[in-house]
Amino acid sequence: MKSSSQVGASSKEEAPGRQPTTTPTRIAAPKTNKGVAKQAAGTPWLFLAPYLILFIGFVLIPIVFGLWISLHAWDYTRPLQPFVGLANYVSLFQPDSPYFESFWSSMQATGIFTVFSVPLLLTIPLAVALLMASKFPGRNFFRAVYFAPYVLGVAVISVLWRYLLDNNIGLVNYYLGVIGLPDNIAWTTSTPAAWVALIGVTVWWTLGFNAVIYLAALQDIPAELYEAARVDGANKWQQFLNVTIPGLRPVLSFVTIVTLIASVNMFGQSYLITLGGPGRETRTAIYQIAETGLRNFQMGNAAAMSYVLTLFLMLLSLIVFWLFREKKEGK
């Protein structure tokens, strides 16, 4: 039984309307350091600063400055650069202009090279990657062999193949004659042989890069998908169409864009192997732009040509993105 003092104390504590004798302890809210918050907000920009400096200095400023040059009769050998507005662009679309025929013939050459080189650089590296993904002795050696030409510069590749394709002393014609094929092909001075040479050299030189990207993407496709396809009775070709190609869709988009940009910007092979010949047949748009601006000192016209070429390249890129877009079900 409780004593009277205990009962009185408990009745006081439980009496309605009375405040408890003990006050609850309040926990103070942590103080935020404004300096640390500001520093945390600026940390991403600190890490991005080296790239942003290079991007602004070597990409953004040249783009703006190039656009400014295209609006002037720019000749860096003269002190004054007259403003001509859109005259440099208009001259590229006027048949009586001195730049019309040369520019659009170079655009045609760029189109020929792109149309024939891009499909080969998409399919042949994929075939090589599929082969290198399988297990066989010496696989790593062959991977290195296919990628090795890509590490060489365009000058080395072009000079090497210029001598190999020479009509008189070239080893290509020599070995063609050994196996009984025509051995007097003018690979660098006649068409379509010059186009075959340029496209063939470019494919041989750059296929290793695309093959390595394909190979990395193939290794990311889950093996369970192929196992499920085999259980459903799919053969190799059906597995390729229904498992490999869908799994490579993002990489195919990237490889297509990169290959398209590289093909449109082809310059070194044409400049060093065929010298733009025969005549002006293999003189690409970049070749023509470089000659107009750096040899003829018409920087305004060259800048206008480069922006027209960029516009066409952007349109092609949009088409590629549209073709490789993710299609929703039911649409």
C-alpha atoms as one frame of an Amber mdcrd trajectory, in Angstrom:
protein
   0.000   0.000   0.000   1.122   3.562  -0.742   1.736   5.988   2.054  -0.235
   9.214   2.314   2.719  11.272   1.144   3.105   9.123  -1.961  -0.593   9.350
  -2.713  -0.512  13.124  -2.344   2.489  13.443  -4.626   0.917  11.273  -7.305
  -2.331  13.185  -7.115  -0.513  16.448  -7.670   1.244  15.058 -10.746  -1.960
  13.637 -12.209  -4.175  16.573 -11.406  -5.775  17.980 -14.556  -4.869  21.473
 -15.672  -1.541  21.521 -13.901   1.837  21.798 -15.663   4.424  19.134 -14.942
   7.145  20.132 -12.581   9.946  19.074 -15.018  10.492  20.945 -18.308  11.530
  18.938 -21.436  15.054  19.399 -22.721  15.180  21.170 -26.076  17.724  20.025
 -28.673  19.307  22.961 -30.430  19.112  22.876 -34.226  22.483  22.495 -35.929
  23.873  25.706 -37.240  24.459  25.760 -40.986  27.728  27.107 -42.205  26.940
  29.434 -45.087  30.538  29.386 -46.245  30.547  25.607 -46.580  27.241  25.709
 -48.494  28.584  28.273 -50.932  31.763  26.273 -51.387  29.766  23.094 -52.063
  27.681  24.893 -54.680  30.809  26.057 -56.509  32.627  22.710 -56.370  31.180
  21.318 -59.649  32.187  24.492 -61.487  35.681  24.189 -60.053  36.049  20.722
 -61.548  34.511  21.865 -64.845  36.732  24.930 -65.092  39.644  23.301 -67.015
  37.285  21.914 -69.644  35.255  25.123 -69.859  38.401  27.186 -70.380  39.503
  24.928 -73.243  35.978  24.774 -74.684  35.555  28.534 -74.650  39.053  29.214
 -75.961  39.237  26.586 -78.691  35.577  25.984 -79.645  33.213  28.768 -78.680
  35.417  31.761 -79.512  36.534  30.302 -82.904  32.878  29.636 -83.797  31.873
  33.218 -83.073  35.003  34.641 -84.696  34.526  32.456 -87.770  30.974  33.729
 -88.129  32.294  37.288 -87.887  34.897  36.563 -90.577  32.233  35.135 -92.893
  30.471  38.510 -92.834  33.562  40.374 -94.059  35.771  40.417 -97.130  38.471
  39.093 -94.845  42.050  39.067 -96.068  44.607  38.783 -93.280  47.273  40.322
 -95.510  45.398  43.651 -95.438  44.877  45.994 -92.475  41.175  46.686 -93.147
  38.446  44.055 -93.468  35.336  45.482 -95.221  31.944  44.352 -93.931  29.923
  42.659 -96.695  27.077  41.066 -94.741  25.715  37.889 -96.341  27.458  38.478
 -99.676  29.903  35.612 -99.072  27.000  33.224 -98.524  25.036  34.524-101.506
  28.027  34.030-103.789  27.993  30.306-103.012  24.499  29.991-104.504  24.934
  32.198-107.586  25.922  30.215-110.712  27.894  33.158-112.103  29.983  33.452
-108.938  33.658  32.342-109.116  33.090  30.231-105.989  29.904  28.451-107.061
  31.325  25.691-109.252  34.411  24.968-107.154  32.481  24.786-103.901  29.635
  22.575-105.088  31.978  20.255-106.975  33.877  19.809-103.713  30.598  19.164
-101.910  29.820  16.514-104.520  33.203  14.904-103.893  32.511  14.939-100.161
  29.122  13.336-100.783  30.629  10.562-102.922  33.220   9.747-100.289  30.671
   9.819 -97.457  28.051   7.695 -99.220  30.515   4.888 -99.971  32.757   5.031
 -96.893  30.214   5.297 -94.069  28.349   2.006 -94.808  31.658   0.156 -95.055
  32.903   1.674 -91.810  29.712   0.575 -90.079  29.497  -2.999 -91.341  33.111
  -4.192 -91.680  34.135  -3.159 -88.128  30.991  -4.848 -86.802  31.957  -8.080
 -88.576  35.482  -7.790 -87.161  34.105  -7.153 -83.662  31.833 -10.203 -83.870
  34.812 -12.288 -84.901  37.027 -10.893 -82.148  34.326 -11.476 -79.539  34.563
 -15.232 -80.074  37.209 -17.273 -78.318  40.114 -18.596 -80.353  43.902 -18.791
 -79.913  45.707 -15.515 -80.583  42.587 -13.396 -80.199  44.364 -10.550 -78.407
  47.076 -10.459 -81.062  44.557 -10.046 -83.862  42.737  -7.358 -81.886  45.981
  -5.398 -81.700  46.663  -5.946 -85.402  43.308  -4.533 -86.465  43.642  -1.506
 -84.192  47.321  -0.778 -84.931  46.840   1.322 -88.129  44.556   3.741 -86.289
  47.369   4.928 -84.013  49.299   6.218 -87.044  48.787   9.746 -88.291  47.106
  10.610 -91.558  50.407  11.833 -93.014  52.116   8.480 -92.381  49.196   6.493
 -93.796  48.802   8.700 -96.862  52.487   8.792 -97.830  52.774   5.032 -97.308
  49.793   4.244 -99.521  50.785   6.816-102.131  53.896   4.767-102.850  52.069
   1.443-102.595  49.465   2.651-105.109  51.902   4.278-107.504  51.233   3.259
-111.099  54.898   2.556-111.868  56.637   1.421-108.680  53.702   0.526-106.446
  53.482  -2.926-104.896  49.696  -3.069-105.354  49.911  -3.172-109.141  52.890
  -5.515-108.946  51.020  -8.142-106.933  47.920  -7.705-109.069  50.058  -8.670
-112.043  51.503 -11.655-110.174  48.030 -13.146-109.650  46.992 -12.429-113.225
  44.889  -9.287-112.722  45.323  -5.953-114.558  48.474  -4.315-113.254  48.348
  -0.890-114.899  45.620   0.752-112.823  46.214   4.456-112.181  45.046   4.451
-108.576  45.889   8.095-107.883  45.360   9.791-111.253  42.097   8.394-112.647
  38.545   7.846-111.528  36.878   5.721-110.266  40.167   4.104-109.244  41.078
   7.163-107.148  37.844   6.857-105.187  38.435   3.150-104.635  41.893   3.962
-103.331  40.756   6.736-100.997  37.830   4.771 -99.594  39.854   1.569 -99.267
  42.736   3.292 -97.461  40.353   5.086 -95.114  38.462   1.891 -94.242  41.724
   0.000 -93.630  43.044   2.829 -91.495  40.037   3.585 -89.262  38.056   0.345
 -88.965  39.971  -0.605 -85.806  38.488   2.309 -83.864  34.897   1.374 -84.647
  35.656  -2.311 -84.081  36.914  -1.623 -80.547  33.744   0.334 -79.710  31.571
  -2.444 -81.121  33.551  -5.049 -79.184  33.042  -3.231 -75.887  29.306  -2.937
 -76.595  29.005  -6.626 -77.506  30.495  -7.608 -74.169  27.795  -5.592 -72.374
  24.933  -7.568 -73.935  23.771 -10.128 -71.316  24.521 -13.723 -72.247  21.117
 -14.707 -70.859  19.439 -13.050 -73.835  21.314 -15.290 -76.279  20.536 -18.327
 -74.122  16.832 -17.471 -74.126  16.902 -16.981 -77.891  18.524 -20.399 -78.379
  15.917 -21.999 -76.134  13.216 -20.442 -78.332  14.851 -22.017 -81.388  16.494
 -18.908 -82.876  19.429 -19.507 -85.196  22.564 -17.353 -85.394  21.087 -14.890
 -87.871  17.896 -14.491 -85.834  19.965 -13.960 -82.685  21.931 -11.268 -84.497
  18.797  -9.446 -85.668  16.749  -9.748 -82.468  19.428  -9.635 -79.749  22.666
  -8.152 -81.053  21.306  -5.274 -83.128  18.834  -4.030 -80.448  21.598  -4.289
 -77.852  23.911  -2.215 -80.051  21.370   0.515 -80.866  22.907   3.278 -78.662
  26.423   2.405 -79.805  25.332   2.240 -83.450  23.995   5.771 -83.149  27.278
   7.012 -81.693  29.452   5.192 -84.234  27.300   6.438 -87.124  27.560  10.071
 -86.008  31.310   9.898 -85.405  31.947   8.137 -88.720  29.723  10.558 -90.596
  31.538  13.579 -89.154  34.955  12.073 -89.907  33.980  11.224 -93.494  32.551
  14.665 -94.225  35.742  16.229 -92.855  38.074  14.029 -94.926  41.046  16.073
 -96.102  44.444  14.479 -95.497  43.972  11.404 -97.674  42.826  13.441-100.658
  45.514  16.079-100.170  48.410  13.624 -99.856  47.385  10.611-101.959  45.571
  12.002-105.009  46.386  15.733-104.622  42.703  16.369-105.293  42.980  14.851
-108.749  42.459  13.877-111.369  41.567  17.495-112.030  39.326  18.409-109.121
  37.467  15.098-108.902  38.633  14.132-105.392  38.953  17.627-103.951  36.633
  17.508-100.945  34.896  20.441 -99.261  37.523  20.748 -96.526  40.217  20.688
 -99.209  38.458  23.514-101.061  37.931  25.527 -97.881  41.595  25.236 -96.934
  42.711  26.271-100.404  40.323  29.232-100.545  41.287  30.559 -97.144  44.936
  29.655 -96.710  46.244  29.732-100.268  44.008  32.333-101.937  43.677  34.454
 -98.759  39.869  34.659 -99.096  39.064  33.915 -95.468  35.556  35.390 -95.631
  34.508  33.079 -98.452  36.215  30.110 -96.796  34.379  30.799 -93.526  31.059
  31.000 -95.368  31.810  27.652 -97.057  32.579  26.074 -93.698  29.275  27.214
 -92.189  27.289  25.931 -95.157  29.077  22.600 -94.769  28.322  22.638 -91.040
  24.628  23.196 -91.757  24.519  20.145 -94.030  26.347  18.093 -91.414  23.880
  19.141 -88.721  20.965  18.102 -90.922  22.566  14.698 -91.515  23.134  14.294
 -87.781  19.484  15.064 -87.051  18.437  12.430 -89.586  20.695   9.863 -87.897
  19.286  10.692 -84.460  15.772  10.337 -85.855  16.543   6.957 -87.398  18.050
   5.592 -84.175  15.456   7.084 -81.830  13.778   4.858 -79.267  10.418   3.893
 -80.722   7.576   3.603 -78.217   5.340   0.592 -78.353   2.204   1.080 -80.393
   3.754   3.834 -82.535
